[in-house]
Amino acid sequence: VERYAEVVADSGIDAKVGQHVWDGVVRDLTGHAGDNRLADGFVKAVESVGAVLAQHFPVTAGDTNELDDHLVEI
């Protein structure tokens, strides 16, 4: 069974967050998938990405969501 995951970040995020961070998220996600714990992997990935984004892009008063909050599984 083939397992592949990718984190796609826009240029603003990419400028502040190193590739090694995304590599770690993907490594954790595919590791969980390999252990037949894909749902746990998704939960951990979303939590990890949320923490990274909150660190570099904290919510401020008046912020609005520019994009939908959802996970894309292909």
mmCIF file as gemmi writes it, N, C-alpha and C atoms, coordinates in Angstrom:
data_model
loop_
_atom_site.group_PDB
_atom_site.id
_atom_site.type_symbol
_atom_site.label_atom_id
_atom_site.label_alt_id
_atom_site.label_comp_id
_atom_site.label_asym_id
_atom_site.label_entity_id
_atom_site.label_seq_id
_atom_site.pdbx_PDB_ins_code
_atom_site.Cartn_x
_atom_site.Cartn_y
_atom_site.Cartn_z
_atom_site.occupancy
_atom_site.B_iso_or_equiv
_atom_site.pdbx_formal_charge
_atom_site.auth_seq_id
_atom_site.auth_asym_id
_atom_site.pdbx_PDB_model_num
ATOM 1 N N . VAL Axp A 1 ? 0.847 -1.173 0 1 0 ? 1 A 1
ATOM 2 C CA . VAL Axp A 1 ? 0 0 0 1 0 ? 1 A 1
ATOM 3 C C . VAL Axp A 1 ? 0.891 1.234 0 1 0 ? 1 A 1
ATOM 4 N N . GLU Axp A 2 ? 0.601 2.126 -0.907 1 0 ? 2 A 1
ATOM 5 C CA . GLU Axp A 2 ? 1.386 3.358 -1.005 1 0 ? 2 A 1
ATOM 6 C C . GLU Axp A 2 ? 0.822 4.413 -0.063 1 0 ? 2 A 1
ATOM 7 N N . ARG Axp A 3 ? 1.715 5.104 0.629 1 0 ? 3 A 1
ATOM 8 C CA . ARG Axp A 3 ? 1.308 6.183 1.527 1 0 ? 3 A 1
ATOM 9 C C . ARG Axp A 3 ? 2.077 7.441 1.147 1 0 ? 3 A 1
ATOM 10 N N . TYR Axp A 4 ? 1.343 8.501 0.909 1 0 ? 4 A 1
ATOM 11 C CA . TYR Axp A 4 ? 1.959 9.756 0.501 1 0 ? 4 A 1
ATOM 12 C C . TYR Axp A 4 ? 1.182 10.891 1.149 1 0 ? 4 A 1
ATOM 13 N N . ALA Axp A 5 ? 1.876 11.852 1.664 1 0 ? 5 A 1
ATOM 14 C CA . ALA Axp A 5 ? 1.24 13.038 2.237 1 0 ? 5 A 1
ATOM 15 C C . ALA Axp A 5 ? 2.067 14.254 1.856 1 0 ? 5 A 1
ATOM 16 N N . GLU Axp A 6 ? 1.391 15.378 1.758 1 0 ? 6 A 1
ATOM 17 C CA . GLU Axp A 6 ? 2.068 16.619 1.395 1 0 ? 6 A 1
ATOM 18 C C . GLU Axp A 6 ? 1.391 17.773 2.121 1 0 ? 6 A 1
ATOM 19 N N . VAL Axp A 7 ? 2.18 18.685 2.635 1 0 ? 7 A 1
ATOM 20 C CA . VAL Axp A 7 ? 1.665 19.926 3.208 1 0 ? 7 A 1
ATOM 21 C C . VAL Axp A 7 ? 1.923 21.008 2.17 1 0 ? 7 A 1
ATOM 22 N N . VAL Axp A 8 ? 0.875 21.705 1.774 1 0 ? 8 A 1
ATOM 23 C CA . VAL Axp A 8 ? 0.996 22.77 0.783 1 0 ? 8 A 1
ATOM 24 C C . VAL Axp A 8 ? 0.788 24.102 1.498 1 0 ? 8 A 1
ATOM 25 N N . ALA Axp A 9 ? 1.828 24.915 1.524 1 0 ? 9 A 1
ATOM 26 C CA . ALA Axp A 9 ? 1.765 26.216 2.199 1 0 ? 9 A 1
ATOM 27 C C . ALA Axp A 9 ? 1.898 27.329 1.168 1 0 ? 9 A 1
ATOM 28 N N . ASP Axp A 10 ? 1.222 28.438 1.416 1 0 ? 10 A 1
ATOM 29 C CA . ASP Axp A 10 ? 1.368 29.566 0.494 1 0 ? 10 A 1
ATOM 30 C C . ASP Axp A 10 ? 2.703 30.267 0.735 1 0 ? 10 A 1
ATOM 31 N N . SER Axp A 11 ? 3.031 31.213 -0.113 1 0 ? 11 A 1
ATOM 32 C CA . SER Axp A 11 ? 4.357 31.843 -0.062 1 0 ? 11 A 1
ATOM 33 C C . SER Axp A 11 ? 4.598 32.605 1.246 1 0 ? 11 A 1
ATOM 34 N N . GLY Axp A 12 ? 3.561 33.209 1.821 1 0 ? 12 A 1
ATOM 35 C CA . GLY Axp A 12 ? 3.725 33.931 3.085 1 0 ? 12 A 1
ATOM 36 C C . GLY Axp A 12 ? 4.09 33.006 4.228 1 0 ? 12 A 1
ATOM 37 N N . ILE Axp A 13 ? 3.441 31.867 4.285 1 0 ? 13 A 1
ATOM 38 C CA . ILE Axp A 13 ? 3.75 30.874 5.313 1 0 ? 13 A 1
ATOM 39 C C . ILE Axp A 13 ? 5.109 30.256 5.036 1 0 ? 13 A 1
ATOM 40 N N . ASP Axp A 14 ? 5.347 29.926 3.787 1 0 ? 14 A 1
ATOM 41 C CA . ASP Axp A 14 ? 6.612 29.293 3.4 1 0 ? 14 A 1
ATOM 42 C C . ASP Axp A 14 ? 7.814 30.169 3.746 1 0 ? 14 A 1
ATOM 43 N N . ALA Axp A 15 ? 7.63 31.485 3.697 1 0 ? 15 A 1
ATOM 44 C CA . ALA Axp A 15 ? 8.729 32.404 4.009 1 0 ? 15 A 1
ATOM 45 C C . ALA Axp A 15 ? 9.095 32.386 5.496 1 0 ? 15 A 1
ATOM 46 N N . LYS Axp A 16 ? 8.163 31.966 6.349 1 0 ? 16 A 1
ATOM 47 C CA . LYS Axp A 16 ? 8.406 31.994 7.793 1 0 ? 16 A 1
ATOM 48 C C . LYS Axp A 16 ? 8.611 30.619 8.419 1 0 ? 16 A 1
ATOM 49 N N . VAL Axp A 17 ? 8.154 29.578 7.751 1 0 ? 17 A 1
ATOM 50 C CA . VAL Axp A 17 ? 8.207 28.231 8.327 1 0 ? 17 A 1
ATOM 51 C C . VAL Axp A 17 ? 9.119 27.365 7.463 1 0 ? 17 A 1
ATOM 52 N N . GLY Axp A 18 ? 10.131 26.796 8.071 1 0 ? 18 A 1
ATOM 53 C CA . GLY Axp A 18 ? 11.095 25.983 7.337 1 0 ? 18 A 1
ATOM 54 C C . GLY Axp A 18 ? 10.523 24.659 6.855 1 0 ? 18 A 1
ATOM 55 N N . GLN Axp A 19 ? 11.072 24.162 5.776 1 0 ? 19 A 1
ATOM 56 C CA . GLN Axp A 19 ? 10.627 22.894 5.198 1 0 ? 19 A 1
ATOM 57 C C . GLN Axp A 19 ? 10.739 21.746 6.198 1 0 ? 19 A 1
ATOM 58 N N . HIS Axp A 20 ? 11.734 21.814 7.085 1 0 ? 20 A 1
ATOM 59 C CA . HIS Axp A 20 ? 11.912 20.74 8.068 1 0 ? 20 A 1
ATOM 60 C C . HIS Axp A 20 ? 10.686 20.576 8.967 1 0 ? 20 A 1
ATOM 61 N N . VAL Axp A 21 ? 9.953 21.664 9.194 1 0 ? 21 A 1
ATOM 62 C CA . VAL Axp A 21 ? 8.741 21.59 10.018 1 0 ? 21 A 1
ATOM 63 C C . VAL Axp A 21 ? 7.688 20.75 9.304 1 0 ? 21 A 1
ATOM 64 N N . TRP Axp A 22 ? 7.47 21.039 8.025 1 0 ? 22 A 1
ATOM 65 C CA . TRP Axp A 22 ? 6.475 20.29 7.249 1 0 ? 22 A 1
ATOM 66 C C . TRP Axp A 22 ? 6.913 18.842 7.068 1 0 ? 22 A 1
ATOM 67 N N . ASP Axp A 23 ? 8.205 18.639 6.887 1 0 ? 23 A 1
ATOM 68 C CA . ASP Axp A 23 ? 8.709 17.266 6.76 1 0 ? 23 A 1
ATOM 69 C C . ASP Axp A 23 ? 8.389 16.454 8.013 1 0 ? 23 A 1
ATOM 70 N N . GLY Axp A 24 ? 8.508 17.079 9.175 1 0 ? 24 A 1
ATOM 71 C CA . GLY Axp A 24 ? 8.182 16.398 10.427 1 0 ? 24 A 1
ATOM 72 C C . GLY Axp A 24 ? 6.704 16.055 10.529 1 0 ? 24 A 1
ATOM 73 N N . VAL Axp A 25 ? 5.848 16.975 10.112 1 0 ? 25 A 1
ATOM 74 C CA . VAL Axp A 25 ? 4.402 16.726 10.126 1 0 ? 25 A 1
ATOM 75 C C . VAL Axp A 25 ? 4.072 15.553 9.21 1 0 ? 25 A 1
ATOM 76 N N . VAL Axp A 26 ? 4.645 15.556 8.016 1 0 ? 26 A 1
ATOM 77 C CA . VAL Axp A 26 ? 4.399 14.472 7.061 1 0 ? 26 A 1
ATOM 78 C C . VAL Axp A 26 ? 4.944 13.149 7.598 1 0 ? 26 A 1
ATOM 79 N N . ARG Axp A 27 ? 6.117 13.175 8.175 1 0 ? 27 A 1
ATOM 80 C CA . ARG Axp A 27 ? 6.716 11.953 8.733 1 0 ? 27 A 1
ATOM 81 C C . ARG Axp A 27 ? 5.814 11.356 9.818 1 0 ? 27 A 1
ATOM 82 N N . ASP Axp A 28 ? 5.301 12.205 10.703 1 0 ? 28 A 1
ATOM 83 C CA . ASP Axp A 28 ? 4.393 11.727 11.75 1 0 ? 28 A 1
ATOM 84 C C . ASP Axp A 28 ? 3.102 11.167 11.152 1 0 ? 28 A 1
ATOM 85 N N . LEU Axp A 29 ? 2.548 11.871 10.182 1 0 ? 29 A 1
ATOM 86 C CA . LEU Axp A 29 ? 1.292 11.438 9.567 1 0 ? 29 A 1
ATOM 87 C C . LEU Axp A 29 ? 1.448 10.096 8.866 1 0 ? 29 A 1
ATOM 88 N N . THR Axp A 30 ? 2.482 9.961 8.059 1 0 ? 30 A 1
ATOM 89 C CA . THR Axp A 30 ? 2.67 8.696 7.342 1 0 ? 30 A 1
ATOM 90 C C . THR Axp A 30 ? 3.053 7.571 8.296 1 0 ? 30 A 1
ATOM 91 N N . GLY Axp A 31 ? 3.732 7.9 9.388 1 0 ? 31 A 1
ATOM 92 C CA . GLY Axp A 31 ? 4.034 6.889 10.398 1 0 ? 31 A 1
ATOM 93 C C . GLY Axp A 31 ? 2.768 6.337 11.024 1 0 ? 31 A 1
ATOM 94 N N . HIS Axp A 32 ? 1.846 7.232 11.363 1 0 ? 32 A 1
ATOM 95 C CA . HIS Axp A 32 ? 0.557 6.791 11.9 1 0 ? 32 A 1
ATOM 96 C C . HIS Axp A 32 ? -0.199 5.959 10.861 1 0 ? 32 A 1
ATOM 97 N N . ALA Axp A 33 ? -0.156 6.393 9.61 1 0 ? 33 A 1
ATOM 98 C CA . ALA Axp A 33 ? -0.847 5.645 8.554 1 0 ? 33 A 1
ATOM 99 C C . ALA Axp A 33 ? -0.271 4.24 8.436 1 0 ? 33 A 1
ATOM 100 N N . GLY Axp A 34 ? 1.042 4.128 8.523 1 0 ? 34 A 1
ATOM 101 C CA . GLY Axp A 34 ? 1.695 2.825 8.449 1 0 ? 34 A 1
ATOM 102 C C . GLY Axp A 34 ? 1.321 1.908 9.598 1 0 ? 34 A 1
ATOM 103 N N . ASP Axp A 35 ? 0.901 2.499 10.711 1 0 ? 35 A 1
ATOM 104 C CA . ASP Axp A 35 ? 0.461 1.73 11.883 1 0 ? 35 A 1
ATOM 105 C C . ASP Axp A 35 ? -1.056 1.54 11.892 1 0 ? 35 A 1
ATOM 106 N N . ASN Axp A 36 ? -1.709 1.831 10.746 1 0 ? 36 A 1
ATOM 107 C CA . ASN Axp A 36 ? -3.17 1.743 10.626 1 0 ? 36 A 1
ATOM 108 C C . ASN Axp A 36 ? -3.882 2.646 11.63 1 0 ? 36 A 1
ATOM 109 N N . ARG Axp A 37 ? -3.313 3.826 11.863 1 0 ? 37 A 1
ATOM 110 C CA . ARG Axp A 37 ? -3.89 4.815 12.78 1 0 ? 37 A 1
ATOM 111 C C . ARG Axp A 37 ? -3.993 6.166 12.06 1 0 ? 37 A 1
ATOM 112 N N . LEU Axp A 38 ? -4.554 6.127 10.858 1 0 ? 38 A 1
ATOM 113 C CA . LEU Axp A 38 ? -4.605 7.326 10.029 1 0 ? 38 A 1
ATOM 114 C C . LEU Axp A 38 ? -5.383 8.461 10.701 1 0 ? 38 A 1
ATOM 115 N N . ALA Axp A 39 ? -6.511 8.15 11.325 1 0 ? 39 A 1
ATOM 116 C CA . ALA Axp A 39 ? -7.293 9.205 11.985 1 0 ? 39 A 1
ATOM 117 C C . ALA Axp A 39 ? -6.465 9.895 13.066 1 0 ? 39 A 1
ATOM 118 N N . ASP Axp A 40 ? -5.73 9.111 13.858 1 0 ? 40 A 1
ATOM 119 C CA . ASP Axp A 40 ? -4.853 9.701 14.879 1 0 ? 40 A 1
ATOM 120 C C . ASP Axp A 40 ? -3.786 10.572 14.226 1 0 ? 40 A 1
ATOM 121 N N . GLY Axp A 41 ? -3.282 10.125 13.078 1 0 ? 41 A 1
ATOM 122 C CA . GLY Axp A 41 ? -2.28 10.897 12.355 1 0 ? 41 A 1
ATOM 123 C C . GLY Axp A 41 ? -2.813 12.23 11.872 1 0 ? 41 A 1
ATOM 124 N N . PHE Axp A 42 ? -4.053 12.225 11.364 1 0 ? 42 A 1
ATOM 125 C CA . PHE Axp A 42 ? -4.671 13.478 10.924 1 0 ? 42 A 1
ATOM 126 C C . PHE Axp A 42 ? -4.849 14.437 12.1 1 0 ? 42 A 1
ATOM 127 N N . VAL Axp A 43 ? -5.31 13.906 13.228 1 0 ? 43 A 1
ATOM 128 C CA . VAL Axp A 43 ? -5.516 14.755 14.409 1 0 ? 43 A 1
ATOM 129 C C . VAL Axp A 43 ? -4.195 15.388 14.836 1 0 ? 43 A 1
ATOM 130 N N . LYS Axp A 44 ? -3.147 14.582 14.917 1 0 ? 44 A 1
ATOM 131 C CA . LYS Axp A 44 ? -1.845 15.11 15.332 1 0 ? 44 A 1
ATOM 132 C C . LYS Axp A 44 ? -1.326 16.13 14.316 1 0 ? 44 A 1
ATOM 133 N N . ALA Axp A 45 ? -1.501 15.85 13.02 1 0 ? 45 A 1
ATOM 134 C CA . ALA Axp A 45 ? -1.033 16.773 11.983 1 0 ? 45 A 1
ATOM 135 C C . ALA Axp A 45 ? -1.744 18.12 12.086 1 0 ? 45 A 1
ATOM 136 N N . VAL Axp A 46 ? -3.057 18.092 12.268 1 0 ? 46 A 1
ATOM 137 C CA . VAL Axp A 46 ? -3.816 19.341 12.378 1 0 ? 46 A 1
ATOM 138 C C . VAL Axp A 46 ? -3.389 20.113 13.625 1 0 ? 46 A 1
ATOM 139 N N . GLU Axp A 47 ? -3.196 19.415 14.735 1 0 ? 47 A 1
ATOM 140 C CA . GLU Axp A 47 ? -2.731 20.085 15.957 1 0 ? 47 A 1
ATOM 141 C C . GLU Axp A 47 ? -1.343 20.69 15.76 1 0 ? 47 A 1
ATOM 142 N N . SER Axp A 48 ? -0.451 19.945 15.125 1 0 ? 48 A 1
ATOM 143 C CA . SER Axp A 48 ? 0.914 20.433 14.902 1 0 ? 48 A 1
ATOM 144 C C . SER Axp A 48 ? 0.927 21.656 13.997 1 0 ? 48 A 1
ATOM 145 N N . VAL Axp A 49 ? 0.191 21.576 12.901 1 0 ? 49 A 1
ATOM 146 C CA . VAL Axp A 49 ? 0.14 22.701 11.965 1 0 ? 49 A 1
ATOM 147 C C . VAL Axp A 49 ? -0.51 23.911 12.637 1 0 ? 49 A 1
ATOM 148 N N . GLY Axp A 50 ? -1.557 23.691 13.413 1 0 ? 50 A 1
ATOM 149 C CA . GLY Axp A 50 ? -2.203 24.786 14.134 1 0 ? 50 A 1
ATOM 150 C C . GLY Axp A 50 ? -1.248 25.495 15.074 1 0 ? 50 A 1
ATOM 151 N N . ALA Axp A 51 ? -0.433 24.723 15.778 1 0 ? 51 A 1
ATOM 152 C CA . ALA Axp A 51 ? 0.541 25.316 16.706 1 0 ? 51 A 1
ATOM 153 C C . ALA Axp A 51 ? 1.586 26.135 15.96 1 0 ? 51 A 1
ATOM 154 N N . VAL Axp A 52 ? 2.054 25.62 14.835 1 0 ? 52 A 1
ATOM 155 C CA . VAL Axp A 52 ? 3.054 26.341 14.031 1 0 ? 52 A 1
ATOM 156 C C . VAL Axp A 52 ? 2.461 27.642 13.499 1 0 ? 52 A 1
ATOM 157 N N . LEU Axp A 53 ? 1.255 27.567 12.966 1 0 ? 53 A 1
ATOM 158 C CA . LEU Axp A 53 ? 0.631 28.769 12.414 1 0 ? 53 A 1
ATOM 159 C C . LEU Axp A 53 ? 0.339 29.796 13.503 1 0 ? 53 A 1
ATOM 160 N N . ALA Axp A 54 ? -0.102 29.347 14.673 1 0 ? 54 A 1
ATOM 161 C CA . ALA Axp A 54 ? -0.376 30.276 15.776 1 0 ? 54 A 1
ATOM 162 C C . ALA Axp A 54 ? 0.893 30.987 16.226 1 0 ? 54 A 1
ATOM 163 N N . GLN Axp A 55 ? 2.013 30.287 16.166 1 0 ? 55 A 1
ATOM 164 C CA . GLN Axp A 55 ? 3.288 30.889 16.567 1 0 ? 55 A 1
ATOM 165 C C . GLN Axp A 55 ? 3.702 31.992 15.6 1 0 ? 55 A 1
ATOM 166 N N . HIS Axp A 56 ? 3.56 31.743 14.323 1 0 ? 56 A 1
ATOM 167 C CA . HIS Axp A 56 ? 4.035 32.693 13.311 1 0 ? 56 A 1
ATOM 168 C C . HIS Axp A 56 ? 2.971 33.701 12.867 1 0 ? 56 A 1
ATOM 169 N N . PHE Axp A 57 ? 1.715 33.331 13.033 1 0 ? 57 A 1
ATOM 170 C CA . PHE Axp A 57 ? 0.611 34.183 12.584 1 0 ? 57 A 1
ATOM 171 C C . PHE Axp A 57 ? -0.47 34.226 13.66 1 0 ? 57 A 1
ATOM 172 N N . PRO Axp A 58 ? -0.187 34.864 14.807 1 0 ? 58 A 1
ATOM 173 C CA . PRO Axp A 58 ? -1.169 34.883 15.899 1 0 ? 58 A 1
ATOM 174 C C . PRO Axp A 58 ? -2.445 35.622 15.492 1 0 ? 58 A 1
ATOM 175 N N . VAL Axp A 59 ? -3.547 35.166 16.057 1 0 ? 59 A 1
ATOM 176 C CA . VAL Axp A 59 ? -4.835 35.808 15.805 1 0 ? 59 A 1
ATOM 177 C C . VAL Axp A 59 ? -4.842 37.173 16.485 1 0 ? 59 A 1
ATOM 178 N N . THR Axp A 60 ? -5.322 38.162 15.764 1 0 ? 60 A 1
ATOM 179 C CA . THR Axp A 60 ? -5.461 39.504 16.323 1 0 ? 60 A 1
ATOM 180 C C . THR Axp A 60 ? -6.915 39.948 16.185 1 0 ? 60 A 1
ATOM 181 N N . ALA Axp A 61 ? -7.295 40.952 16.94 1 0 ? 61 A 1
ATOM 182 C CA . ALA Axp A 61 ? -8.668 41.465 16.891 1 0 ? 61 A 1
ATOM 183 C C . ALA Axp A 61 ? -9.026 41.855 15.465 1 0 ? 61 A 1
ATOM 184 N N . GLY Axp A 62 ? -10.193 41.45 15.029 1 0 ? 62 A 1
ATOM 185 C CA . GLY Axp A 62 ? -10.661 41.812 13.699 1 0 ? 62 A 1
ATOM 186 C C . GLY Axp A 62 ? -10.213 40.88 12.591 1 0 ? 62 A 1
ATOM 187 N N . ASP Axp A 63 ? -9.412 39.866 12.93 1 0 ? 63 A 1
ATOM 188 C CA . ASP Axp A 63 ? -8.992 38.899 11.909 1 0 ? 63 A 1
ATOM 189 C C . ASP Axp A 63 ? -10.2 38.157 11.348 1 0 ? 63 A 1
ATOM 190 N N . THR Axp A 64 ? -10.137 37.861 10.081 1 0 ? 64 A 1
ATOM 191 C CA . THR Axp A 64 ? -11.163 37.026 9.457 1 0 ? 64 A 1
ATOM 192 C C . THR Axp A 64 ? -10.474 35.859 8.769 1 0 ? 64 A 1
ATOM 193 N N . ASN Axp A 65 ? -11.179 34.768 8.664 1 0 ? 65 A 1
ATOM 194 C CA . ASN Axp A 65 ? -10.667 33.6 7.969 1 0 ? 65 A 1
ATOM 195 C C . ASN Axp A 65 ? -10.662 33.885 6.474 1 0 ? 65 A 1
ATOM 196 N N . GLU Axp A 66 ? -9.527 33.766 5.84 1 0 ? 66 A 1
ATOM 197 C CA . GLU Axp A 66 ? -9.441 34.005 4.407 1 0 ? 66 A 1
ATOM 198 C C . GLU Axp A 66 ? -9.746 32.748 3.608 1 0 ? 66 A 1
ATOM 199 N N . LEU Axp A 67 ? -9.536 31.594 4.219 1 0 ? 67 A 1
ATOM 200 C CA . LEU Axp A 67 ? -9.764 30.319 3.541 1 0 ? 67 A 1
ATOM 201 C C . LEU Axp A 67 ? -10.628 29.427 4.412 1 0 ? 67 A 1
ATOM 202 N N . ASP Axp A 68 ? -11.287 28.459 3.774 1 0 ? 68 A 1
ATOM 203 C CA . ASP Axp A 68 ? -12.063 27.479 4.526 1 0 ? 68 A 1
ATOM 204 C C . ASP Axp A 68 ? -11.143 26.646 5.403 1 0 ? 68 A 1
ATOM 205 N N . ASP Axp A 69 ? -11.64 26.25 6.559 1 0 ? 69 A 1
ATOM 206 C CA . ASP Axp A 69 ? -10.907 25.357 7.451 1 0 ? 69 A 1
ATOM 207 C C . ASP Axp A 69 ? -11.324 23.928 7.132 1 0 ? 69 A 1
ATOM 208 N N . HIS Axp A 70 ? -10.518 23.248 6.361 1 0 ? 70 A 1
ATOM 209 C CA . HIS Axp A 70 ? -10.822 21.855 6.07 1 0 ? 70 A 1
ATOM 210 C C . HIS Axp A 70 ? -9.572 21.113 5.622 1 0 ? 70 A 1
ATOM 211 N N . LEU Axp A 71 ? -9.645 19.823 5.775 1 0 ? 71 A 1
ATOM 212 C CA . LEU Axp A 71 ? -8.573 18.925 5.386 1 0 ? 71 A 1
ATOM 213 C C . LEU Axp A 71 ? -8.93 18.352 4.027 1 0 ? 71 A 1
ATOM 214 N N . VAL Axp A 72 ? -7.992 18.281 3.111 1 0 ? 72 A 1
ATOM 215 C CA . VAL Axp A 72 ? -8.246 17.701 1.801 1 0 ? 72 A 1
ATOM 216 C C . VAL Axp A 72 ? -7.574 16.346 1.741 1 0 ? 72 A 1
ATOM 217 N N . GLU Axp A 73 ? -8.377 15.317 1.545 1 0 ? 73 A 1
ATOM 218 C CA . GLU Axp A 73 ? -7.859 13.958 1.392 1 0 ? 73 A 1
ATOM 219 C C . GLU Axp A 73 ? -8.174 13.515 -0.021 1 0 ? 73 A 1
ATOM 220 N N . ILE Axp A 74 ? -7.144 13.102 -0.739 1 0 ? 74 A 1
ATOM 221 C CA . ILE Axp A 74 ? -7.335 12.688 -2.133 1 0 ? 74 A 1
ATOM 222 C C . ILE Axp A 74 ? -7.132 11.195 -2.233 1 0 ? 74 A 1
